[in-house]
Amino acid sequence: MATRRTTHRSSSGKKLYAVRDSSGKFKDIQTYKRAQGADIKRKSKAESKSSKKK
């Protein structure tokens, strides 16, 4: 199961991602900008399979 992330705003107004564990408690909070950058740098399984076929 994918990690569920909820969005919040910091006191300065930046968008935040809050990652929760299986019990619903906060495990990690990071800025949307950092989380988005990490997601873009990483390829999904489907993307890596399609690039190997070519």
Secondary structure as UniProt FT lines:
FT   STRAND          5..9
FT   TURN            11..12
FT   STRAND          15..20
FT   TURN            22..23
FT   STRAND          26..31
FT   HELIX           32..41
FT   HELIX           45..53
//
